Amino acid sequence: MESAALTFKVITFNLRKDSFLDRQNRWNYRKYMVSDFIRKSGAAVVGVQELMPKMKKDIMDNLSEYQLFGKGRSKRLFNEHSDILVRNDNLEAKFLKTIWLSKRPEKFGSHAFLAFFPRICTICEVTFKDSGKKVRVFNAHFDHISGFARKVGLEMILEYMDKFQQESPMPMVLMGDFNVRPDNKLVERLRKNKHRFPNIKLVDAYAYANGQVESLNTYHGFKGTTKGNARLDYIFVSDDLEVVNTYVDHTAKDGKFLSDHYPIVATLQFKN
């Protein structure tokens, strides 16, 4: 991690759940690569999606440098987590809650109308010990089918952002797998601040650092394609954070990829 607490790195990373359909790309073949990537990144905070209970145990066993925070979305077979990993060395983390992206966000396992699965957002508060500076992190995984469910989910996240900001204002990061492309209304609402919370102004970290790139994949289905129309993963930051740089990481080893999504890595800086 960077020596100065004023500058820090965050990553959003859909890990791809463990599925027998993936054959040679199953989690067991990737788990050490993933842990090694996170460790070497030195990121202060990593938001992951599609984290299954067995995968969570593997990461906890292999990444002693990090703590994990979050709850599973349901008690059923596909009990995915959207956990937040926070480095141990110079950071203190406070787990605030996991909310469900539905009209009943506090109800365990609830889901929005037409959502295929329950969807969740994990919320943590991270303090840099040396400086005392804080950042509130929201890590979400939106529905892959229903636009209505995504709209409800975003509304819930913005409500909680606003609520927490009124109680204790601080810089914010919203990241995750949004399951939509950059021209989708969901992303446009965030980019252009077209919502009912005037005090929440968010910046698309990748677009800010690199311009609006039309041909860019973050989802590649283990095929390794980098250009296309499948940018589904995002990091948004509040306007009191400066985006130093952002990139999509294409790490692979012997033709094997970390996941079916590429991680997005952003270096951020506190403005004050």
VEXGUTOR-867686 format. One record per residue (C-alpha): x, y, z; residue number from 1. Coordinates in pm, 1 decimal. Example, Ala and Ser with C-alpha at 12.3 -4.5 7.8 and 13.67 -1.06 7.14 Angstrom:
<nodes>
+----------+----------+----------+-----+
:       xx :       yy :       zz :   i :
+----------+----------+----------+-----+
:   1230.0 :   -450.0 :    780.0 :   1 :
:   1367.0 :   -106.0 :    714.0 :   2 :
+----------+----------+----------+-----+
</nodes>
This chain:
<nodes>
+----------+----------+----------+-----+
:       xx :       yy :       zz :   i :
+----------+----------+----------+-----+
:      0.0 :      0.0 :      0.0 :   1 :
:    113.5 :    358.3 :    -57.8 :   2 :
:    320.7 :    500.3 :    226.6 :   3 :
:    112.0 :    815.5 :    254.4 :   4 :
:   -245.2 :    774.8 :    369.0 :   5 :
:   -348.9 :   1068.9 :    149.3 :   6 :
:   -324.5 :    845.1 :   -159.0 :   7 :
:   -474.1 :    496.6 :   -169.6 :   8 :
:   -576.4 :    225.9 :   -412.1 :   9 :
:   -916.9 :     56.6 :   -449.6 :  10 :
:  -1019.2 :   -237.2 :   -668.1 :  11 :
:  -1352.9 :   -373.9 :   -781.2 :  12 :
:  -1334.6 :   -737.9 :   -880.8 :  13 :
:  -1603.8 :   -988.2 :   -977.7 :  14 :
:  -1432.4 :  -1315.5 :   -883.6 :  15 :
:  -1669.1 :  -1546.4 :  -1073.4 :  16 :
:  -1842.0 :  -1796.6 :   -847.7 :  17 :
:  -1721.9 :  -2155.7 :   -830.2 :  18 :
:  -1913.9 :  -2344.2 :  -1100.6 :  19 :
:  -1854.5 :  -2692.2 :  -1241.0 :  20 :
:  -1951.3 :  -2549.2 :  -1580.6 :  21 :
:  -1623.7 :  -2357.2 :  -1588.4 :  22 :
:  -1414.3 :  -2674.7 :  -1597.8 :  23 :
:  -1046.7 :  -2570.6 :  -1605.6 :  24 :
:  -1147.1 :  -2219.4 :  -1498.8 :  25 :
:  -1307.4 :  -2332.3 :  -1173.1 :  26 :
:  -1215.9 :  -2148.1 :   -855.4 :  27 :
:   -975.1 :  -2417.3 :   -736.6 :  28 :
:   -752.9 :  -2347.3 :  -1037.2 :  29 :
:   -763.3 :  -1971.3 :   -982.0 :  30 :
:   -767.8 :  -1912.7 :   -607.6 :  31 :
:   -394.0 :  -1871.3 :   -555.1 :  32 :
:   -366.0 :  -1641.7 :   -856.3 :  33 :
:   -644.0 :  -1422.9 :   -717.7 :  34 :
:   -491.9 :  -1402.1 :   -369.3 :  35 :
:   -150.5 :  -1326.0 :   -517.1 :  36 :
:   -294.7 :  -1052.1 :   -737.9 :  37 :
:   -469.2 :   -880.2 :   -446.5 :  38 :
:   -161.3 :   -907.2 :   -224.4 :  39 :
:     73.4 :   -764.6 :   -487.9 :  40 :
:   -168.0 :   -483.9 :   -574.0 :  41 :
:   -121.9 :   -332.7 :   -229.6 :  42 :
:   -479.1 :   -203.8 :   -250.6 :  43 :
:   -622.3 :    -51.9 :     63.7 :  44 :
:   -974.7 :   -168.2 :    -20.9 :  45 :
:  -1105.0 :   -438.4 :   -255.4 :  46 :
:  -1473.0 :   -489.0 :   -333.1 :  47 :
:  -1548.7 :   -839.1 :   -460.4 :  48 :
:  -1860.9 :   -993.1 :   -608.7 :  49 :
:  -1978.6 :  -1355.4 :   -654.4 :  50 :
:  -1783.5 :  -1462.9 :   -345.9 :  51 :
:  -1916.7 :  -1801.1 :   -229.8 :  52 :
:  -1863.5 :  -1930.1 :    128.5 :  53 :
:  -1588.4 :  -2175.1 :     27.1 :  54 :
:  -1416.5 :  -1902.8 :   -173.9 :  55 :
:  -1436.9 :  -1670.9 :    124.6 :  56 :
:  -1261.4 :  -1927.5 :    341.7 :  57 :
:   -987.8 :  -1971.1 :     80.1 :  58 :
:   -926.5 :  -1597.1 :     63.4 :  59 :
:   -918.8 :  -1564.9 :    441.6 :  60 :
:   -669.1 :  -1853.6 :    458.2 :  61 :
:   -447.8 :  -1715.0 :    180.7 :  62 :
:   -469.0 :  -1340.9 :    248.1 :  63 :
:   -382.4 :  -1276.1 :    611.0 :  64 :
:   -300.9 :   -915.0 :    516.9 :  65 :
:   -671.6 :   -840.3 :    474.6 :  66 :
:   -993.8 :   -854.3 :    672.7 :  67 :
:  -1322.5 :   -939.4 :    503.1 :  68 :
:  -1653.6 :   -773.2 :    580.3 :  69 :
:  -2000.3 :   -862.5 :    455.4 :  70 :
:  -2292.6 :  -1102.3 :    465.8 :  71 :
:  -2429.0 :  -1351.5 :    215.9 :  72 :
:  -2733.1 :  -1252.3 :     14.1 :  73 :
:  -2944.6 :  -1557.2 :    108.0 :  74 :
:  -2935.5 :  -1898.3 :    273.1 :  75 :
:  -2996.5 :  -2081.1 :    -52.0 :  76 :
:  -2757.0 :  -2261.5 :   -283.1 :  77 :
:  -2621.4 :  -1950.7 :   -454.8 :  78 :
:  -2528.9 :  -1767.9 :   -134.6 :  79 :
:  -2300.9 :  -1510.1 :   -290.1 :  80 :
:  -2128.3 :  -1236.2 :    -94.8 :  81 :
:  -2028.7 :   -889.1 :   -212.1 :  82 :
:  -1767.7 :   -849.0 :     58.2 :  83 :
:  -1518.9 :   -570.3 :    117.7 :  84 :
:  -1154.8 :   -655.9 :    188.2 :  85 :
:   -954.8 :   -403.2 :    391.7 :  86 :
:   -582.0 :   -414.9 :    458.2 :  87 :
:   -476.2 :   -472.1 :    818.4 :  88 :
:   -155.3 :   -270.7 :    839.7 :  89 :
:   -251.3 :     97.0 :    854.4 :  90 :
:   -628.3 :     81.4 :    831.5 :  91 :
:   -918.8 :     37.8 :   1066.6 :  92 :
:  -1244.8 :    -87.5 :    922.2 :  93 :
:  -1593.8 :    -66.4 :   1062.8 :  94 :
:  -1856.4 :   -287.8 :    903.4 :  95 :
:  -2173.8 :    -81.2 :    884.9 :  96 :
:  -2416.5 :   -322.2 :    719.3 :  97 :
:  -2520.0 :   -527.0 :    420.2 :  98 :
:  -2836.3 :   -402.4 :    252.8 :  99 :
:  -3057.1 :   -584.1 :      3.9 : 100 :
:  -3126.4 :   -400.9 :   -320.0 : 101 :
:  -3500.8 :   -411.5 :   -279.7 : 102 :
:  -3775.2 :   -196.2 :   -133.1 : 103 :
:  -3709.7 :   -379.0 :    195.5 : 104 :
:  -3334.0 :   -326.0 :    221.1 : 105 :
:  -3304.9 :   -446.1 :    580.5 : 106 :
:  -3488.6 :   -774.3 :    516.9 : 107 :
:  -3249.8 :  -1066.2 :    473.2 : 108 :
:  -3290.8 :  -1234.7 :    134.8 : 109 :
:  -3538.0 :   -983.1 :     -8.9 : 110 :
:  -3522.7 :   -890.5 :   -375.6 : 111 :
:  -3675.7 :   -633.4 :   -606.3 : 112 :
:  -3960.2 :   -717.0 :   -841.9 : 113 :
:  -3833.7 :   -919.9 :  -1140.9 : 114 :
:  -3486.2 :   -962.3 :   -991.1 : 115 :
:  -3354.3 :  -1310.7 :  -1063.5 : 116 :
:  -3167.0 :  -1333.7 :   -729.9 : 117 :
:  -3147.7 :  -1126.8 :   -413.2 : 118 :
:  -2887.9 :   -855.0 :   -472.0 : 119 :
:  -2683.1 :   -682.1 :   -205.3 : 120 :
:  -2455.4 :   -391.5 :   -121.8 : 121 :
:  -2195.4 :   -406.8 :    155.8 : 122 :
:  -2106.9 :    -85.5 :    338.4 : 123 :
:  -1788.5 :    -23.2 :    538.5 : 124 :
:  -1616.1 :    276.5 :    690.9 : 125 :
:  -1237.5 :    277.2 :    656.3 : 126 :
:  -1004.5 :    493.7 :    867.9 : 127 :
:   -639.5 :    561.8 :    783.8 : 128 :
:   -465.7 :    540.6 :   1120.2 : 129 :
:   -178.1 :    779.9 :   1045.9 : 130 :
:   -391.2 :   1068.3 :    925.5 : 131 :
:   -732.9 :    991.0 :   1072.4 : 132 :
:   -888.6 :   1040.9 :    730.0 : 133 :
:  -1192.8 :    829.4 :    650.3 : 134 :
:  -1373.3 :    693.9 :    348.0 : 135 :
:  -1707.5 :    517.2 :    329.1 : 136 :
:  -1717.7 :    228.3 :     82.0 : 137 :
:  -2022.8 :     78.5 :    -90.0 : 138 :
:  -1970.7 :   -245.9 :   -282.8 : 139 :
:  -2267.4 :   -365.7 :   -489.4 : 140 :
:  -2373.1 :   -632.5 :   -736.4 : 141 :
:  -2677.9 :   -533.0 :   -940.5 : 142 :
:  -2927.0 :   -764.0 :  -1109.7 : 143 :
:  -2829.5 :   -894.5 :  -1453.0 : 144 :
:  -3181.1 :   -910.2 :  -1602.1 : 145 :
:  -3422.4 :   -650.7 :  -1466.1 : 146 :
:  -3371.1 :   -280.7 :  -1530.8 : 147 :
:  -3643.6 :   -208.9 :  -1276.9 : 148 :
:  -3456.5 :   -408.0 :  -1011.1 : 149 :
:  -3137.0 :   -216.8 :  -1086.0 : 150 :
:  -3323.3 :    113.5 :  -1058.5 : 151 :
:  -3466.9 :     14.7 :   -719.9 : 152 :
:  -3124.5 :   -101.8 :   -606.1 : 153 :
:  -2954.2 :    223.3 :   -698.8 : 154 :
:  -3226.8 :    421.7 :   -524.6 : 155 :
:  -3166.1 :    225.2 :   -204.3 : 156 :
:  -2790.4 :    277.4 :   -221.4 : 157 :
:  -2831.4 :    651.2 :   -275.4 : 158 :
:  -3073.1 :    668.6 :     17.8 : 159 :
:  -2819.3 :    503.6 :    246.4 : 160 :
:  -2540.7 :    723.3 :    112.4 : 161 :
:  -2747.4 :   1030.6 :    191.7 : 162 :
:  -2844.3 :    900.7 :    534.6 : 163 :
:  -2486.7 :    822.5 :    636.5 : 164 :
:  -2360.9 :   1154.0 :    497.1 : 165 :
:  -2611.3 :   1343.8 :    707.1 : 166 :
:  -2496.4 :   1157.5 :   1017.2 : 167 :
:  -2122.4 :   1174.8 :    945.2 : 168 :
:  -2002.9 :   1327.1 :    616.3 : 169 :
:  -1689.8 :   1183.0 :    454.6 : 170 :
:  -1555.3 :   1088.4 :    108.7 : 171 :
:  -1731.2 :    792.4 :    -54.8 : 172 :
:  -1657.0 :    515.5 :   -302.5 : 173 :
:  -1930.6 :    319.7 :   -481.4 : 174 :
:  -1803.8 :     23.5 :   -678.8 : 175 :
:  -1910.0 :   -311.6 :   -808.5 : 176 :
:  -2058.3 :   -509.8 :  -1094.1 : 177 :
:  -2343.2 :   -296.8 :  -1226.4 : 178 :
:  -2428.9 :   -547.9 :  -1502.3 : 179 :
:  -2488.0 :   -264.6 :  -1750.7 : 180 :
:  -2283.8 :    -84.2 :  -2014.1 : 181 :
:  -2174.0 :    280.2 :  -1986.1 : 182 :
:  -2460.2 :    410.2 :  -2203.4 : 183 :
:  -2723.8 :    258.5 :  -1973.2 : 184 :
:  -2956.8 :    494.1 :  -1785.0 : 185 :
:  -2833.5 :    359.7 :  -1450.5 : 186 :
:  -2478.0 :    475.0 :  -1519.4 : 187 :
:  -2597.0 :    800.4 :  -1675.3 : 188 :
:  -2795.5 :    883.1 :  -1361.2 : 189 :
:  -2480.5 :    858.0 :  -1154.6 : 190 :
:  -2254.9 :   1035.9 :  -1402.8 : 191 :
:  -2492.0 :   1330.0 :  -1450.3 : 192 :
:  -2622.8 :   1329.1 :  -1092.1 : 193 :
:  -2979.5 :   1277.9 :  -1212.8 : 194 :
:  -3121.9 :   1176.0 :   -877.5 : 195 :
:  -3297.3 :   1332.8 :   -580.8 : 196 :
:  -2992.5 :   1368.4 :   -356.7 : 197 :
:  -2823.1 :   1698.7 :   -446.8 : 198 :
:  -2544.1 :   1652.7 :   -193.4 : 199 :
:  -2425.8 :   1328.3 :   -356.7 : 200 :
:  -2205.5 :   1399.0 :   -656.4 : 201 :
:  -2016.3 :   1101.8 :   -797.3 : 202 :
:  -1748.4 :   1070.2 :  -1064.3 : 203 :
:  -1688.8 :    766.1 :  -1287.9 : 204 :
:  -1322.5 :    701.5 :  -1204.0 : 205 :
:  -1235.9 :    522.7 :  -1528.4 : 206 :
:  -1400.6 :    778.0 :  -1757.2 : 207 :
:  -1246.1 :   1063.8 :  -1558.8 : 208 :
:   -893.9 :    923.2 :  -1589.4 : 209 :
:   -912.9 :    790.4 :  -1945.3 : 210 :
:  -1195.7 :    968.8 :  -2122.7 : 211 :
:  -1507.9 :    791.1 :  -2241.8 : 212 :
:  -1370.0 :    477.1 :  -2404.8 : 213 :
:  -1632.9 :    323.5 :  -2632.3 : 214 :
:  -1468.8 :    -15.0 :  -2690.0 : 215 :
:  -1369.5 :   -166.2 :  -2357.7 : 216 :
:  -1445.9 :   -495.7 :  -2185.6 : 217 :
:  -1438.0 :   -568.7 :  -1816.8 : 218 :
:  -1637.0 :   -888.3 :  -1873.7 : 219 :
:  -1465.8 :  -1133.8 :  -2109.6 : 220 :
:  -1603.0 :  -1479.3 :  -2018.4 : 221 :
:  -1251.9 :  -1628.6 :  -1971.1 : 222 :
:  -1173.5 :  -1547.0 :  -2335.5 : 223 :
:   -931.7 :  -1262.5 :  -2269.2 : 224 :
:  -1094.0 :  -1012.4 :  -2504.8 : 225 :
:  -1012.8 :   -653.2 :  -2411.7 : 226 :
:  -1214.6 :   -460.6 :  -2669.5 : 227 :
:  -1589.3 :   -481.2 :  -2707.8 : 228 :
:  -1903.6 :   -351.4 :  -2545.9 : 229 :
:  -1898.5 :   -528.6 :  -2210.5 : 230 :
:  -1779.4 :   -276.2 :  -1956.1 : 231 :
:  -1998.4 :   -388.4 :  -1665.8 : 232 :
:  -1782.0 :   -295.8 :  -1365.8 : 233 :
:  -1742.2 :     52.2 :  -1218.3 : 234 :
:  -1578.1 :    263.1 :   -952.7 : 235 :
:  -1755.0 :    589.6 :   -868.4 : 236 :
:  -1606.7 :    834.8 :   -618.9 : 237 :
:  -1740.6 :   1144.2 :   -446.0 : 238 :
:  -1611.7 :   1479.4 :   -565.7 : 239 :
:  -1396.2 :   1528.6 :   -255.6 : 240 :
:  -1166.7 :   1251.3 :   -383.8 : 241 :
:   -921.6 :   1307.7 :   -668.1 : 242 :
:   -883.3 :   1029.8 :   -926.6 : 243 :
:   -508.0 :    989.0 :   -982.5 : 244 :
:   -538.2 :    703.4 :  -1231.7 : 245 :
:   -763.0 :    410.3 :  -1319.7 : 246 :
:   -703.2 :    104.8 :  -1535.4 : 247 :
:   -843.0 :   -236.2 :  -1621.9 : 248 :
:   -599.1 :   -509.0 :  -1515.7 : 249 :
:   -551.6 :   -789.3 :  -1769.8 : 250 :
:   -336.1 :  -1015.5 :  -1552.3 : 251 :
:   -311.7 :  -1374.2 :  -1678.1 : 252 :
:    -71.3 :  -1660.6 :  -1616.7 : 253 :
:     -1.6 :  -1937.2 :  -1868.6 : 254 :
:   -318.8 :  -1843.2 :  -2053.5 : 255 :
:   -532.8 :  -1865.1 :  -1739.1 : 256 :
:   -726.6 :  -1560.6 :  -1622.1 : 257 :
:   -808.8 :  -1445.3 :  -1270.6 : 258 :
:  -1182.7 :  -1446.2 :  -1345.0 : 259 :
:  -1433.7 :  -1398.5 :  -1624.6 : 260 :
:  -1420.4 :  -1028.0 :  -1533.5 : 261 :
:  -1113.6 :   -807.3 :  -1530.5 : 262 :
:  -1056.6 :   -612.5 :  -1208.7 : 263 :
:  -1063.8 :   -232.1 :  -1223.8 : 264 :
:   -792.5 :    -58.1 :  -1020.6 : 265 :
:   -814.1 :    308.1 :   -915.9 : 266 :
:   -563.8 :    521.0 :   -727.4 : 267 :
:   -740.2 :    796.2 :   -534.0 : 268 :
:   -628.8 :   1093.7 :   -329.6 : 269 :
:   -798.2 :   1292.9 :    -56.0 : 270 :
:   -837.4 :   1652.1 :   -174.1 : 271 :
:   -812.4 :   1810.7 :    169.4 : 272 :
+----------+----------+----------+-----+
</nodes>
